[in-house]
Amino acid sequence: MQKLFVQETRNSPRRFSICCQQGRVKLPPRRQPPSPLKELLQKSSFKIMIRVANGMLAFTSMGGQIDNSVTNTPGPFSFRLHGQTHHRICSLFPPEGKPPQFSQLYIVDTDNELANRKKAFSKGTSALTVDDNVMAGLIKMLDEHNPLAKTFRHARDRILSGDTVEFSVTLVNQKHRGRQYDLPTAGEIGGLYVGDFTADSAGKDLVLEYKSSKLQRISDLHPLYMSFQYPLLFPYGYDERIPYQTSENSKIKREYMTMREYYAHQIQTRPSEGMTIIFSGKLLHQYIVDAFTATEQERLRFIRLNQKQLRADLYQNVCNAMESGDTDARKTGKKVILPSSFTSSPRYMSEKYQDAMAICRWYGNPNLFITFTANPNWVEVKEHLEVYGGDSPNNRPDLECKVFKLKLEELMSDFKKGVFFPKPAAVVYTIEFQKRGLPHAHILLWFEGFKGEDTAEVIDKYISAELPDKETDKEGFELV
């Protein structure tokens, strides 16, 4: 069972959509993480260093410009990334004279594996605070349970056996494995491929060369995309495309769940299952950012490949370019037009701005400007965290945003009903995020039938600042 808020549904009978799309999305129950990871996730000291430990064990590098002015400073942790993000993987062996890194550490010089991992991660400039015994235990855990680690260890064993024939490792991108969606085994994920390989033999599989100086980029659609980067979040492997659980009368045309639905299902609180991702502390911040960028990339890919269905040829700027004589493809290029329904796109921002200005022109200046800020110490947040043993609100940025959105919707409902102020004729608000990740909303209200200038007497009816009277409001006086 999962922990949800009653406000997340208004249907009768209650049916939730944010977690499972009203029952269509069903994944196999998450297994409890193996030891020693299960015990380490309960320790706050390990959660502080979990990103370091995961980085030392990762099979791939994470490309992107990380904002260290936020991640490496005191205060509440917030993971912020600029620009495009991508995962890249190297060949099985490093070029001559180069030290091993990432997936190569599972194959090369494994007798000194721990020292090599520390050196590769810190670049030899700083000492890591992750205990050596902890890292040794995590390495042993992955060797026993992770099919990816087993595949690379197989390559290591082939080298140690004295076989000098060059080979590659093929990581299979399987579409189906029958009707059972159990955890994969090492043989189902990949295998050694001796000799040369071609594009036909590779297909959509990921083929790692024997030795190369080039880095290979992994598609965000590959089943191993997240498992490679986050071995501590996926100690047992990965999930494939999983179909909807639909009835015969279902109106849903898609056969498989979307990327957004998959990630939304993953980060729900389910105390009866293994909550490796939920317990991952700072690593959860990074994973959520990575998942969001992958989902956004999938949306952009759909728009790029479906310009005809979106009627992009009818947009005004394209017509203007043709009328002005910009018909040379070398000058104009191939345009991909984002619809106004794509959040934060130029047309989306322009449309929202024009709507807000139209309201201002019709109703005049707003009567109230209200800022509503998230509070990590809200009772709802603390009670939710207590369901699975208690945790820091900063370790659940998804929960903070969820409760903020529910309270904002409740506040807007009170405004529209005239609970605090006269009923509004129009409302405009925008949600922003502070430097440390907490959201806040800026709200503009236009009162219905309100005329005249905002005099001091009118303002005092709604806004006042005074010390509570000690005799009539003792509690308020003590709070102030």
C-alpha positions as a printed Julia matrix, in Angstrom:
480×3 Matrix{Float64}:
   0.0     0.0     0.0
   1.12    3.56   -0.65
   0.74    6.73    1.36
  -1.29    9.42   -0.41
  -3.22   12.54    0.54
  -7.01   12.7     0.39
  -6.77   16.03   -1.46
  -5.07   14.27   -4.38
  -8.44   13.02   -5.58
 -11.9    14.53   -5.71
 -13.62   11.66   -7.47
 -16.25    9.45   -5.9
 -15.36    6.67   -5.39
 -11.83    7.92   -4.82
  -9.39    7.07   -7.55
  -5.84    8.39   -7.65
  -4.04    9.3   -10.85
  -0.7    10.85   -9.84
   0.74    7.51   -8.72
  -0.83    4.84  -10.91
  -3.11    6.58  -13.45
  -6.22    5.17  -11.76
  -4.87    1.65  -11.69
  -3.48    1.44  -15.24
   0.16    1.6   -14.13
   1.27   -1.44  -12.15
   4.9    -2.37  -11.6
   6.2    -5.46   -9.82
   6.66   -4.84   -6.07
  10.09   -3.47   -5.26
  12.34   -5.88   -3.39
  14.07   -4.83   -0.23
  17.67   -3.75   -0.94
  20.32   -6.36   -0.12
  22.73   -6.05    2.78
  24.73   -3.97    3.54
  22.86   -1.33    1.49
  19.66   -1.87    3.48
  21.37   -1.06    6.78
  23.36    1.87    5.33
  20.23    3.59    4.01
  19.01    3.91    7.59
  22.08    5.92    8.61
  22.02    9.69    8.11
  25.84    9.76    7.9
  25.76    7.52    4.81
  22.98    9.55    3.15
  25.28   12.57    3.26
  27.94   10.7     1.28
  25.67    8.5    -0.85
  26.31   10.54   -4.02
  30.05    9.99   -3.57
  29.58    6.25   -3.01
  27.27    5.96   -6.03
  29.7     7.93   -8.2
  32.53    5.57   -7.28
  30.45    2.56   -8.31
  28.72    4.04  -11.4
  29.23    2.38  -14.78
  28.77    5.65  -16.71
  29.69    9.3   -16.41
  27.0    11.94  -16.05
  27.5    14.81  -18.47
  26.16   18.21  -17.53
  27.15   21.42  -15.82
  26.47   20.9   -12.11
  26.06   24.12  -10.12
  28.55   23.55   -7.31
  27.72   26.94   -5.78
  24.58   25.23   -4.45
  25.6    21.58   -4.06
  28.84   22.17   -2.12
  27.72   24.86    0.34
  26.21   24.76    3.85
  22.46   24.75    4.27
  19.69   22.59    2.79
  20.95   20.48   -0.1
  19.71   21.21   -3.59
  20.96   19.58   -6.81
  20.98   22.02   -9.71
  22.09   21.28  -13.26
  22.54   23.67  -16.2
  22.2    22.8   -19.86
  21.79   19.36  -21.38
  22.52   16.18  -19.45
  23.61   12.83  -20.85
  25.21    9.55  -19.77
  28.34    8.25  -21.48
  30.2     4.97  -21.2
  33.78    4.12  -22.14
  35.29    1.04  -23.79
  36.16   -2.09  -21.84
  39.82   -1.1   -21.47
  41.42    2.36  -21.3
  43.89    3.55  -23.94
  47.57    3.01  -23.28
  48.83    5.21  -20.43
  45.35    6.17  -19.23
  43.96    5.07  -15.84
  40.71    3.06  -15.76
  37.46    4.78  -14.88
  33.76    3.99  -14.43
  32.87    0.6   -16.02
  36.56   -0.16  -16.68
  37.11   -0.39  -12.91
  35.05   -3.6   -12.89
  37.57   -5.21  -15.28
  41.03   -3.63  -15.0
  43.34   -4.21  -12.0
  40.6    -5.45   -9.71
  43.17   -6.49   -7.11
  43.52   -2.77   -6.32
  39.93   -1.91   -7.18
  39.1     0.15   -4.09
  42.2     2.34   -4.4
  41.58    2.78   -8.14
  37.98    3.84   -7.55
  38.99    6.44   -4.96
  41.71    7.78   -7.23
  39.45    7.91  -10.3
  36.65    9.68   -8.45
  38.78   12.25   -6.59
  41.36   12.62   -9.41
  44.01   12.13   -6.73
  43.46   15.59   -5.22
  41.4    14.88   -2.09
  40.75   12.12    0.39
  37.25   10.65    0.41
  35.36   10.23    3.63
  33.53    7.06    2.57
  34.82    4.27    4.76
  36.86    1.62    2.93
  34.96   -1.22    4.6
  31.66    0.31    3.49
  32.83    0.57   -0.12
  34.23   -2.97   -0.05
  30.86   -4.25    1.2
  28.97   -2.39   -1.54
  31.3    -3.73   -4.23
  30.75   -7.27   -2.96
  26.99   -6.68   -2.89
  26.91   -5.59   -6.54
  29.03   -8.58   -7.57
  26.46  -10.89   -5.97
  23.2    -9.23   -6.99
  23.7    -6.84   -9.91
  23.58   -8.5   -13.37
  25.51   -5.6   -14.92
  28.4    -6.1   -12.52
  28.33   -9.84  -13.25
  28.61   -9.15  -16.99
  31.69   -6.99  -16.57
  33.22   -9.44  -14.1
  32.77  -12.1   -16.77
  34.93   -9.98  -19.07
  37.52   -9.69  -16.3
  37.58  -13.45  -15.82
  38.16  -13.92  -19.54
  41.22  -11.68  -19.35
  42.57  -13.43  -16.27
  42.18  -16.78  -18.0
  44.87  -15.73  -20.48
  42.62  -15.43  -23.55
  44.17  -12.64  -25.63
  41.49  -12.56  -28.36
  39.83   -9.15  -28.48
  36.14   -9.12  -27.68
  33.3    -6.71  -27.02
  30.39   -6.69  -24.61
  26.88   -6.47  -26.01
  24.25   -5.01  -23.67
  20.93   -6.19  -25.02
  18.02   -3.83  -25.57
  15.26   -6.44  -25.42
  11.72   -5.49  -26.31
  10.0    -8.42  -24.65
  10.89  -11.26  -22.34
   7.58  -13.07  -22.42
   4.68  -12.17  -20.17
   6.68  -12.23  -16.95
   8.37   -8.98  -15.9
  10.73  -10.39  -13.33
  14.17   -9.04  -12.58
  16.67   -9.94  -15.32
  19.67  -12.18  -15.0
  23.19  -11.46  -16.24
  22.66  -13.63  -19.31
  19.54  -11.67  -20.26
  21.28   -8.32  -19.99
  24.45   -8.9   -21.96
  27.14  -11.23  -23.16
  30.63  -11.34  -24.66
  30.94  -10.96  -28.41
  34.18  -12.24  -29.92
  35.54  -10.7   -33.11
  34.39   -7.71  -35.14
  30.86   -6.42  -34.94
  28.82   -4.51  -37.48
  25.85   -2.19  -37.34
  23.62   -5.1   -38.29
  24.87   -7.23  -35.41
  24.58   -4.38  -32.96
  21.14   -3.09  -33.86
  19.73   -1.1   -30.97
  21.91   -2.98  -28.5
  24.74   -1.19  -26.74
  28.08   -2.62  -27.9
  31.21   -1.75  -25.9
  34.46   -1.95  -27.83
  37.56   -3.69  -26.51
  39.7    -0.55  -26.39
  38.88    2.96  -27.55
  39.51    6.56  -26.54
  35.98    7.6   -27.49
  33.04    7.78  -25.13
  29.77    6.25  -26.24
  26.56    8.08  -25.43
  23.68    6.01  -24.05
  20.18    6.79  -25.27
  17.72    7.85  -22.6
  15.37    5.23  -24.07
  17.73    2.34  -23.3
  16.54    0.12  -20.4
  19.99    0.37  -18.79
  20.09    4.19  -18.87
  19.41    4.67  -15.14
  20.8     1.34  -13.93
  24.24    2.21  -15.28
  24.32    5.59  -13.55
  22.67    4.62  -10.24
  23.82    1.12   -9.18
  22.89    1.86   -5.55
  19.29    2.68   -6.55
  18.97   -0.39   -8.78
  21.05   -3.12   -7.09
  19.04   -5.87   -8.81
  19.0    -4.53  -12.37
  16.43   -2.63  -14.4
  12.81   -2.51  -15.6
  11.69   -2.96  -19.17
   8.75   -1.4   -20.94
   5.72   -2.55  -18.98
   2.21   -2.58  -20.49
  -0.87   -0.91  -19.07
  -3.29   -2.89  -16.96
  -6.35   -1.94  -19.01
  -9.82   -3.37  -19.47
 -11.51   -4.15  -22.78
 -13.51   -0.91  -22.61
 -10.46    1.25  -22.02
 -10.09    4.34  -24.21
  -6.3     4.42  -23.83
  -4.59    3.75  -27.16
  -1.04    3.37  -25.85
   0.07   -0.14  -24.96
   2.9     0.79  -22.61
   3.26    3.3   -19.83
   5.01    6.56  -20.56
   8.34    7.6   -19.1
   6.69   10.18  -16.84
   4.24    7.62  -15.5
   7.06    5.2   -14.78
   9.1     7.71  -12.78
   6.01    9.06  -11.0
   5.18    5.51   -9.87
   8.73    4.98   -8.6
   8.9     7.93   -6.2
   5.68    7.18   -4.32
   5.87    6.17   -0.67
   5.12    2.44   -0.33
   6.19    1.21    3.14
   5.25   -2.39    2.3
   7.86   -2.52   -0.51
  11.55   -1.81   -0.8
  12.02    1.97   -0.85
  15.64    2.17   -1.98
  15.02    5.29   -4.07
  13.01    7.05   -1.33
  15.71    6.4     1.29
  18.57    7.62   -0.91
  18.76   11.17    0.5
  20.92   13.46   -1.65
  21.04   10.87   -4.42
  17.25   11.19   -4.75
  17.72   14.87   -5.66
  20.08   13.92   -8.47
  17.87   11.07   -9.66
  14.77   13.28   -9.85
  16.64   15.89  -11.91
  17.96   13.14  -14.2
  14.5    11.61  -14.57
  12.94   14.99  -15.35
  15.47   15.78  -18.06
  14.95   12.33  -19.62
  11.19   12.86  -19.61
  11.54   16.34  -21.08
  13.82   14.97  -23.79
  11.19   12.38  -24.69
   8.55   15.1   -25.03
  10.83   17.16  -27.25
  11.58   14.09  -29.34
   7.86   13.48  -29.87
   7.33   17.09  -30.97
  10.28   16.93  -33.35
   9.04   13.71  -34.97
   5.39   14.76  -35.18
   5.53   18.24  -36.65
   2.91   17.35  -39.3
   0.41   16.16  -36.71
   1.02   19.36  -34.76
   0.35   21.37  -37.94
   3.67   23.17  -37.58
   3.54   24.28  -41.22
   0.61   26.56  -40.39
   2.45   28.58  -37.75
   2.83   32.24  -38.58
   6.63   32.51  -38.32
   7.11   29.78  -40.93
   4.7    31.48  -43.3
   6.47   34.79  -42.79
   9.82   33.2   -43.63
   8.46   31.82  -46.89
   6.86   35.15  -47.85
  10.08   37.05  -47.2
  11.96   34.74  -49.55
  13.87   32.66  -46.97
  13.46   29.48  -48.98
  17.11   28.42  -49.02
  17.43   25.46  -46.65
  21.08   26.33  -46.04
  19.95   29.62  -44.5
  16.74   28.69  -42.76
  17.59   25.16  -41.65
  14.99   22.7   -40.47
  12.75   24.35  -37.92
  11.19   22.47  -35.05
   8.37   24.51  -33.57
   7.33   23.96  -29.98
   3.57   24.25  -29.38
   2.21   26.56  -26.7
   1.19   23.47  -24.71
   4.88   22.71  -24.02
   5.58   24.28  -20.64
   8.25   27.03  -20.63
   8.53   27.1   -24.42
   8.73   30.6   -26.0
   5.15   30.4   -27.28
   3.94   29.16  -23.88
   5.6    32.07  -22.06
   4.35   34.58  -24.62
   0.81   33.24  -24.42
   0.72   33.41  -20.61
   2.17   36.93  -20.67
  -0.41   38.13  -23.19
  -3.24   36.59  -21.14
  -2.03   38.35  -17.97
  -1.69   41.7   -19.77
  -5.18   41.35  -21.24
  -6.58   40.89  -17.72
  -4.68   43.99  -16.54
  -6.02   46.06  -19.43
  -9.59   45.01  -18.65
  -9.61   45.15  -14.84
  -6.86   47.68  -14.22
  -4.23   47.35  -11.54
  -4.58   44.32   -9.22
  -5.96   44.87   -5.75
  -3.73   42.42   -3.89
  -0.3    40.9    -4.45
   0.16   37.8    -2.26
   3.21   35.54   -1.9
   2.61   31.98   -0.7
   5.75   30.08    0.37
   6.35   26.38    1.07
   7.21   25.35    4.6
   9.21   22.11    5.06
   7.89   21.86    8.64
   4.24   21.58    7.63
   2.37   19.0     9.7
   1.39   17.06    6.56
   5.03   16.67    5.56
   6.14   15.49    9.0
   3.26   13.02    9.34
   4.03   11.57    5.92
   7.69   11.12    6.83
   6.77    9.41   10.1
   4.93    6.71    8.13
   8.26    5.08    7.22
  10.29    5.91   10.3
  10.97    9.61    9.97
  13.31   11.5     7.66
  14.48   15.02    6.88
  12.06   17.0     4.68
  15.05   18.04    2.56
  15.5    14.38    1.57
  12.04   14.41   -0.05
  11.86   17.39   -2.44
   9.02   15.65   -4.28
   6.96   15.55   -1.08
   7.58   19.23   -0.32
   6.38   20.18   -3.81
   3.35   17.89   -3.58
   2.14   19.34   -0.27
   2.81   22.88   -1.5
   0.67   22.3    -4.6
  -2.18   20.84   -2.54
  -2.14   23.79   -0.13
  -1.91   26.29   -2.99
  -4.98   24.77   -4.64
  -6.84   24.93   -1.32
  -5.83   28.58   -0.86
  -6.98   29.47   -4.38
 -10.29   27.71   -3.71
 -10.77   29.84   -0.57
 -10.01   32.99   -2.56
 -12.6    32.09   -5.21
 -15.22   31.42   -2.53
 -14.51   34.76   -0.85
 -13.41   33.24    2.47
 -10.74   35.84    3.3
 -11.45   38.67    0.85
 -14.26   39.65   -1.52
 -14.76   37.22   -4.4
 -12.2    37.9    -7.12
 -13.13   38.78  -10.67
  -9.78   37.5   -11.92
  -6.75   35.65  -10.53
  -3.24   35.26  -11.93
  -0.4    33.4   -10.25
   3.01   31.97  -11.09
   5.12   29.39   -9.24
   8.84   29.91   -8.78
  11.56   27.98   -6.97
  13.98   29.48   -4.48
  17.71   28.9    -4.64
  17.39   26.03   -2.14
  14.6    24.31   -4.01
  11.47   25.31   -2.08
   8.61   26.57   -4.29
   6.63   29.76   -3.76
   3.74   31.36   -5.63
   3.11   35.02   -6.52
  -0.65   35.68   -6.7
  -2.51   38.69   -8.14
  -6.16   39.26   -7.17
  -8.74   41.57   -8.76
 -11.82   41.97   -6.55
 -15.27   41.75   -8.06
 -17.1    45.1    -8.1
 -14.25   46.92   -6.38
 -14.04   50.51   -7.55
 -12.2    53.59   -6.43
  -8.67   54.27   -5.33
  -6.83   52.18   -2.74
  -6.91   54.57    0.2
  -5.31   53.89    3.58
  -8.69   53.09    5.09
  -9.42   50.49    2.41
  -6.01   48.88    2.72
  -6.33   48.64    6.51
  -9.39   46.41    6.06
  -7.21   43.7     4.54
  -3.63   44.4     5.6
  -2.52   45.43    9.07
   0.53   45.02   11.26
   0.27   45.47   15.01
   1.34   43.78   18.22
  -1.41   41.53   19.64
  -2.97   42.7    22.86
  -1.53   40.81   25.83
  -4.87   40.65   27.6
  -7.21   39.69   24.76
  -4.8    37.6    22.63
  -2.23   36.1    24.96
  -1.24   33.3    22.57
  -0.66   35.7    19.68
   1.31   38.03   21.94
   3.62   35.2    23.05
   4.14   33.98   19.47
   5.2    37.44   18.33
